[in-house]
Amino acid sequence: MRGKWIAVALVIAVGAGASFIWHQKSRSSHAGHDREEKAVYYCPMHPSYQSDKPGTCPICYMKLVRKETSPAAPKELTLKELMGMKPGEVCLLHKCKMGTCMVAMTEEFARLGKCPHCGEDLGVVIKDFAVGGYARLTLSDEKQQIIGVKTVVVMKKPLVKAVRTPGRIAYDPELYQAQQEFLQAQQSHQKAAAGGLAEIAEQSAKLLESTRLKLRLMGLSDEMVAAIEQAGKPDRTLLYSEAGGTVWVYAPVYEYEMPWVKAGQKLEVEAPGDSGKIIEGVIRSIDPVLDPMTRSVRLRAVLQNPEGLLKPEMYVNVTIRLDLGEVLTVPPEAVFSTGERNIVFVAKPGGAFEPREVVLGAKGEGLQEVKSGLAEGEQIVTSGNFLIDSESRLKMALEGMGSSGSSGGHSHGG
């Protein structure tokens, strides 16, 4: 009888142990479930924002990502997959001067093709970007011949920008007089300092600084002022020219061209009376103050005058050439400007023409830089694009009327 009770007690103990183990497992399972419910979601663009449930970031409206204990490797996306995503669905990571930029691939950023933070090229070219108000159209070979369609291949070419402006050989007695006043003020200050009278020396120092400032405001650089100081006399070429000497040329640079022009650059001068003669010079300074009437600044350059051909007050043609390197270019006539956008038409197989919005860069000698919107090797229209533009707009309008039920059965572009 006693052995029977021992067996019953053993069964109860085993059952209790099993129940305890099952209870602990159940609690562990519930705890894991609770932890799963309390998972943390964060914004890849703004990691400081976190949430306990899925959703979108209130700052950039990107989809929140669940924070993993061991982060998985990011999925490799092809360009087609990347551009097929909707704005805000993906961040584009790229290395740049600022470290690693995370850029929300919105339509605006995709069109520009540049990182909004550091300005570097994202390497994204939009090939099938819809242009509002335009439709893709197809033209037969006969119609292309009638409207005179011509195309070229988009290529990278050396781009040289030329800044052209009218100039004149300087006759500047006012600047000559200002230089003379500066030198006299310098001599007076040296004498006052040597005399030992502090009050007179202080006044002469203020006068010297005033005459120096006047020269700076008249457009001379610190280096040019120092050269006058070292020479000890004003520059007489501001009054007359001599064969074998030098002359100054003054030329205006308009506001929109100012970023391209710097002191130290070379320029070419062509005298109208001797159009075959090109004389090279160097820009010495640029006026620090913009002329509010002409919206320009004046550059000053020194020219050699070996034959004495250049005379004061003579008008000349000035050209500044800038080498911008090898960039993606198109002929200027290929770009159709609407005032708000720049459109080119890409020729596709089968007589199809696709409107494409492009972002332009610098305009050079017979070439236009394209920052974004085209890829090297594509065919674009250079002649007949005005009529293609009209056809594309008309087709878009007809398609819009057809979709609204106002018109039907229209086709265009045969």
C-alpha positions, 0 to 999 in steps of 0.5 A: 500500500505504501509503494502505491502512494509513492508511485502516485506521488511520483506521477503528481511530481512529474506532472507538476514539473511538466506543467511548470515547464509548459507554463514557462515555455508559454510565458516565453512564447508570449514574451517573444510575441510581446517583443515582436509586437514592440518591434522598432521601426525607423526612417532610413532618411531620418534614423532619429525618428522611430515608431513601434508600428509600421507606417511612414515618416512624418518628415519625408513620408518614406516607408518605415523600416523595421530595425533588425538585430542583425541587419540583412544586406541591402537588396541590389537594385537595377536602374530599371527597378530603381526608376520604376519605384514611386517617389519616397519608396527607396533611398539612393546611397552614394559616396560623396565629399560629405560621406554617404548621402541618403537621397530620397529618389523623388521625381524632382531629384531623379530629373536633376540627376544630382544629390540635393545635399552635396551636388554630385552626380547621382549617375541616374539618367532618365530614359522614359521620364514622362513630360507633361503636355507632350506625347510620344509619336511616330512619323513615317519616313515620308513625313520625316523627309517632308519636315526635314528631320535630321538627327545626331548622336549624343556624345562627350566632347571637349567644351570651350566657352567663349565670353565676348565683350567690347573693350577699349584701350584705356585713357584714364587721367582720373586713375593716373591722378589717384595713383599720384595722390597715393604716392604723395600720401605715402611720402608724407606719411614716411616723413611724418613718421620720421619726424616723431610727431605722433599726431601728424603721423596718425593723420598721414596714416589715415590719408594714406589709407584713404588714397589706397582705398580709393585705388581699390574702389577704382578696380586695382587689386592689392598686387597692383597697388603694391606694384605702383608703390614699388615703382614710385610713379604712376602708370603713364600708359593710362595717358598715352601709348608707345610702340614697344610698351604696354597698354591697358584694355577695359572691358565690361563683363555682364552679371550673368557671365561674372562666374566665368571670369577671374583675374589671371585668365588670358584674353584675346584682343582684336583691333577692328582696324586690323582684324587679322591681328590678335594680341593676347593679354592677362586680366589683372583685376576686376572692379569690386562694385557692379555698375547698376545701370549696365549690370556689369563689372569692368575688367582690366587687362595688360596688353603688349603693344609692340608696333604701337597699333593700339591707341588710347580710346580705341575700341577693340573686340575682347574674347575670353576662352574657357576650357570646361573639359570633356562633357556630354554635349548636344548642338544648341539647335537640338534643344527646344526651350518652352521658357520653363523647360528644355525639351529634346526629341529622342529618335527611337527605332521605327520612326518613333520620337520621344520627348525628353526634358533635360537639364542644361549646363554651360553653353560653349562654342557650337555645343550645349552641355547636358547635365541630365536627361540624356545618355551618350549614344542616343539619337536626338533631333536637330532639325524639324523639332519645331514641327515635331513639338507641334505634333507631339503637343497636338497628339497629347491634346487629342489623347486627352480629349479622347480620354474625357469622352469629348472626342474619339477616333482621332489618330495623329502622326502617320 
